[in-house]
């Protein structure tokens, strides 16, 4: 089973939004490199808040293939 195009687009949207947020919040002149580990850590925190406070599902927030 594979993710649909729409699901992949959602993953890209979430990860790119987090990366853009990091760049926006950066107060230094140092460039922030794309680091999926950092993005993933931040995504988990945001995801937990959205799922627990707003009530969307994990799949709605960041689609994945269930094994």
DSSP file (Angstrom, degrees, kcal/mol; ACC not computed):
  #  RESIDUE AA STRUCTURE BP1 BP2  ACC     N-H-->O    O-->H-N    N-H-->O    O-->H-N    TCO  KAPPA ALPHA  PHI   PSI    X-CA   Y-CA   Z-CA
    1    1 A X              0   0    0      0, 0.0     2,-0.3     0, 0.0    64,-0.1   0.000 360.0 360.0 360.0 143.5    0.0    0.0    0.0
    2    2 A X        -     0   0    0     62,-0.0     2,-0.1    63,-0.0    62,-0.1  -0.887 360.0 -97.8-127.2 157.7    1.2    3.5   -0.8
    3    3 A X        -     0   0    0     -2,-0.3     2,-0.1     1,-0.1    62,-0.0  -0.447  43.2-116.3 -68.3 147.0    0.2    7.0    0.2
    4    4 A X     >  -     0   0    0     -2,-0.1     4,-2.4     1,-0.1     5,-0.2  -0.338  26.6-106.1 -76.6 167.0   -2.1    8.8   -2.2
    5    5 A X  H  > S+     0   0    0      1,-0.2     4,-2.5     2,-0.2     5,-0.2   0.905 123.2  52.6 -59.4 -41.5   -0.9   12.0   -3.9
    6    6 A X  H  > S+     0   0    0      2,-0.2     4,-1.9     1,-0.2    -1,-0.2   0.890 109.0  49.3 -62.7 -40.3   -3.2   14.0   -1.6
    7    7 A X  H  > S+     0   0    0      2,-0.2     4,-2.4     1,-0.2    56,-0.2   0.908 111.2  48.6 -66.0 -42.4   -1.7   12.4    1.5
    8    8 A X  H  X S+     0   0    0     -4,-2.4     4,-2.7     1,-0.2    -2,-0.2   0.901 109.8  52.6 -64.1 -40.7    1.9   13.1    0.3
    9    9 A X  H  X S+     0   0    0     -4,-2.5     4,-2.5     2,-0.2    -1,-0.2   0.879 108.6  50.9 -62.2 -37.3    0.9   16.7   -0.4
   10   10 A X  H  X S+     0   0    0     -4,-1.9     4,-2.6     2,-0.2    -2,-0.2   0.931 110.0  48.9 -65.7 -45.1   -0.4   16.9    3.1
   11   11 A X  H  X S+     0   0    0     -4,-2.4     4,-2.6     1,-0.2     5,-0.3   0.937 113.0  47.8 -57.9 -46.7    2.9   15.6    4.5
   12   12 A X  H  X S+     0   0    0     -4,-2.7     4,-2.9     1,-0.2     5,-0.3   0.908 110.7  51.9 -60.8 -42.9    4.8   18.0    2.4
   13   13 A X  H  X S+     0   0    0     -4,-2.5     4,-2.2     2,-0.2    -1,-0.2   0.929 112.2  45.2 -59.9 -47.0    2.6   20.9    3.5
   14   14 A X  H  X S+     0   0    0     -4,-2.6     4,-2.1     2,-0.2    -2,-0.2   0.953 116.7  44.1 -63.5 -50.6    3.0   20.1    7.2
   15   15 A X  H  X S+     0   0    0     -4,-2.6     4,-2.2     1,-0.2    -2,-0.2   0.906 115.5  47.7 -63.6 -42.5    6.8   19.6    7.0
   16   16 A X  H  X S+     0   0    0     -4,-2.9     4,-2.4    -5,-0.3    -1,-0.2   0.866 110.2  53.1 -66.9 -35.7    7.3   22.7    4.8
   17   17 A X  H  X S+     0   0    0     -4,-2.2     4,-2.2    -5,-0.3    -2,-0.2   0.899 109.8  48.0 -65.2 -40.7    5.1   24.8    7.1
   18   18 A X  H  X S+     0   0    0     -4,-2.1     4,-2.3     2,-0.2    -2,-0.2   0.914 111.9  49.6 -66.3 -42.5    7.2   23.8   10.1
   19   19 A X  H  X S+     0   0    0     -4,-2.2     4,-2.1     1,-0.2    -2,-0.2   0.912 110.8  50.0 -62.9 -42.1   10.4   24.6    8.3
   20   20 A X  H  X S+     0   0    0     -4,-2.4     4,-2.4     1,-0.2    -1,-0.2   0.891 109.0  52.7 -62.9 -39.4    9.1   28.0    7.3
   21   21 A X  H  X S+     0   0    0     -4,-2.2     4,-2.5     2,-0.2    -2,-0.2   0.922 107.6  51.4 -61.8 -44.5    8.1   28.6   10.9
   22   22 A X  H  X S+     0   0    0     -4,-2.3     4,-1.1     1,-0.2    -2,-0.2   0.917 111.6  47.4 -58.2 -43.7   11.7   27.8   12.0
   23   23 A X  H  < S+     0   0    0     -4,-2.1     3,-0.3     1,-0.2    -1,-0.2   0.896 112.1  49.9 -65.9 -39.5   13.0   30.2    9.4
   24   24 A X  H  < S+     0   0    0     -4,-2.4    -2,-0.2     1,-0.2    -1,-0.2   0.880 112.9  46.1 -66.1 -38.8   10.6   32.9   10.5
   25   25 A X  H  < S+     0   0    0     -4,-2.5     2,-0.4    -5,-0.2    -1,-0.2   0.625  85.2 109.8 -81.2 -13.5   11.4   32.6   14.2
   26   26 A X     <  -     0   0    0     -4,-1.1     6,-0.0    -3,-0.3    -3,-0.0  -0.493  44.4-175.4 -67.4 119.1   15.2   32.5   13.6
   27   27 A X        +     0   0    0     -2,-0.4     2,-0.2     2,-0.0    -1,-0.2   0.369  57.9  79.5 -97.4   4.1   16.6   35.8   15.0
   28   28 A X  S    S-     0   0    0      2,-0.2    -2,-0.0     1,-0.1     0, 0.0  -0.518  84.2-119.9-104.0 173.7   20.1   35.2   13.8
   29   29 A X  S    S+     0   0    0     -2,-0.2     2,-0.3     2,-0.1    -1,-0.1   0.462  79.5 113.4 -87.8  -3.4   21.8   35.5   10.4
   30   30 A X  S    S-     0   0    0      1,-0.1    -2,-0.2     0, 0.0     2,-0.2  -0.524  70.4-124.1 -73.4 131.3   22.6   31.8   10.5
   31   31 A X        -     0   0    0     -2,-0.3     2,-0.6     1,-0.0    -1,-0.1  -0.503  17.0-133.9 -74.0 142.4   20.8   29.8    7.8
   32   32 A X        -     0   0    0     -2,-0.2     2,-0.2   -13,-0.1    -9,-0.1  -0.883  19.2-144.5 -98.6 121.0   18.7   26.9    9.0
   33   33 A X        -     0   0    0     -2,-0.6     2,-0.4     1,-0.1     0, 0.0  -0.512  30.3 -94.1 -80.4 151.9   19.3   23.7    7.0
   34   34 A X        +     0   0    0     -2,-0.2     2,-0.4     4,-0.0    -1,-0.1  -0.531  50.4 174.0 -62.6 122.5   16.5   21.3    6.2
   35   35 A X     >  -     0   0    0     -2,-0.4     4,-2.5     1,-0.1     3,-0.4  -0.873  20.5-166.0-138.5 101.5   16.7   18.7    9.0
   36   36 A X  H  > S+     0   0    0     -2,-0.4     4,-2.6     1,-0.2     5,-0.1   0.753  88.6  60.5 -63.8 -24.1   13.8   16.2    9.0
   37   37 A X  H  > S+     0   0    0      2,-0.2     4,-2.0     1,-0.2    -1,-0.2   0.940 109.7  40.6 -67.2 -45.9   14.8   15.0   12.5
   38   38 A X  H  > S+     0   0    0     -3,-0.4     4,-2.3     2,-0.2     5,-0.2   0.929 116.8  49.7 -65.7 -44.9   14.2   18.5   13.9
   39   39 A X  H  X S+     0   0    0     -4,-2.5     4,-2.8     1,-0.2    -2,-0.2   0.910 110.7  50.8 -60.1 -42.7   11.1   19.0   11.8
   40   40 A X  H  X S+     0   0    0     -4,-2.6     4,-2.2    -5,-0.2    -1,-0.2   0.882 108.7  51.1 -63.2 -39.6    9.8   15.6   12.9
   41   41 A X  H  X S+     0   0    0     -4,-2.0     4,-1.5     2,-0.2    -1,-0.2   0.925 113.9  43.6 -63.8 -44.2   10.3   16.4   16.6
   42   42 A X  H  X S+     0   0    0     -4,-2.3     4,-2.5     1,-0.2     5,-0.2   0.905 110.7  56.4 -67.2 -41.0    8.4   19.7   16.2
   43   43 A X  H  X S+     0   0    0     -4,-2.8     4,-3.3     1,-0.2     5,-0.2   0.902 104.0  53.7 -56.9 -43.1    5.7   18.0   14.2
   44   44 A X  H  X S+     0   0    0     -4,-2.2     4,-2.4     2,-0.2    -1,-0.2   0.909 110.0  46.7 -59.7 -43.2    5.1   15.5   17.0
   45   45 A X  H  X S+     0   0    0     -4,-1.5     4,-1.9     2,-0.2    -2,-0.2   0.943 116.1  44.0 -65.2 -47.8    4.6   18.3   19.5
   46   46 A X  H  X S+     0   0    0     -4,-2.5     4,-2.7     1,-0.2     5,-0.2   0.927 113.2  52.3 -62.3 -44.8    2.2   20.2   17.2
   47   47 A X  H  X S+     0   0    0     -4,-3.3     4,-2.8    -5,-0.2     5,-0.3   0.912 107.4  51.7 -59.1 -45.0    0.4   17.0   16.2
   48   48 A X  H  X S+     0   0    0     -4,-2.4     4,-2.4    -5,-0.2     5,-0.2   0.906 111.9  46.6 -60.5 -42.1   -0.2   16.0   19.9
   49   49 A X  H  X>S+     0   0    0     -4,-1.9     4,-2.8     2,-0.2     5,-0.6   0.923 114.2  46.7 -66.5 -44.2   -1.7   19.4   20.6
   50   50 A X  I  X>S+     0   0    0     -4,-2.7     4,-1.6     2,-0.2     5,-1.6   0.909 116.1  44.6 -66.6 -41.3   -3.9   19.5   17.5
   51   51 A X  I  <5S+     0   0    0     -4,-2.8     4,-0.2    -5,-0.2    -2,-0.2   0.932 121.7  37.7 -67.6 -45.3   -5.1   15.9   18.1
   52   52 A X  I  <5S+     0   0    0     -4,-2.4    -2,-0.2    -5,-0.3    -3,-0.2   0.823 128.1  31.3 -78.8 -31.7   -5.7   16.4   21.8
   53   53 A X  I  <5S+     0   0    0     -4,-2.8    -3,-0.2    -5,-0.2    -2,-0.2   0.800 132.4  27.0 -97.2 -33.8   -7.1   20.0   21.8
   54   54 A X  I  <<S-     0   0    0     -4,-1.6    -3,-0.2    -5,-0.6    -2,-0.1   0.780  97.1-128.2-102.6 -34.2   -8.8   20.2   18.5
   55   55 A X      < +     0   0    0     -5,-1.6    -4,-0.2     1,-0.3     2,-0.1   0.626  52.9 141.6  99.7  13.9   -9.8   16.6   17.9
   56   56 A X        -     0   0    0     -6,-0.9    -1,-0.3     1,-0.1     2,-0.1  -0.457  51.8-107.6 -80.3 164.3   -8.5   15.8   14.4
   57   57 A X     >  -     0   0    0     -2,-0.1     4,-2.2     1,-0.1     5,-0.2  -0.431  21.2-112.9 -87.3 164.4   -7.1   12.3   13.8
   58   58 A X  H  > S+     0   0    0      1,-0.2     4,-3.2     2,-0.2    -1,-0.1   0.916 119.2  53.5 -58.6 -43.2   -3.4   11.5   13.3
   59   59 A X  H  4 S+     0   0    0      1,-0.2     4,-0.3     2,-0.2    -1,-0.2   0.853 108.4  49.2 -63.6 -35.4   -4.2   10.5    9.7
   60   60 A X  H  4 S+     0   0    0      2,-0.2     3,-0.3     1,-0.1    -1,-0.2   0.910 116.8  41.5 -69.1 -41.4   -5.9   13.8    9.0
   61   61 A X  H  < S-     0   0    0     -4,-2.2     2,-0.3     1,-0.2    -2,-0.2   0.956 139.8  -1.3 -72.4 -50.3   -3.0   15.8   10.5
   62   62 A X  S  < S-     0   0    0     -4,-3.2    -1,-0.2    -5,-0.2    -2,-0.2  -0.764  80.5-141.1-146.0  92.2   -0.1   13.8    9.0
   63   63 A X        +     0   0    0     -2,-0.3     2,-0.3    -3,-0.3    -4,-0.1  -0.135  27.8 168.0 -58.2 148.2   -1.1   10.7    6.9
   64   64 A X        -     0   0    0    -62,-0.1     2,-0.6   -53,-0.0   -62,-0.0  -0.962  39.5 -97.2-152.9 164.9    0.9    7.5    7.1
   65   65 A X        -     0   0    0     -2,-0.3     2,-0.4   -64,-0.1   -62,-0.1  -0.793  35.6-137.5 -90.4 123.4    0.6    3.9    6.1
   66   66 A X              0   0    0     -2,-0.6    -1,-0.0     1,-0.1     0, 0.0  -0.649 360.0 360.0 -80.6 133.2   -0.6    1.7    8.8
   67   67 A X              0   0    0     -2,-0.4    -1,-0.1     0, 0.0    -2,-0.0   0.425 360.0 360.0-103.3 360.0    1.3   -1.6    9.1
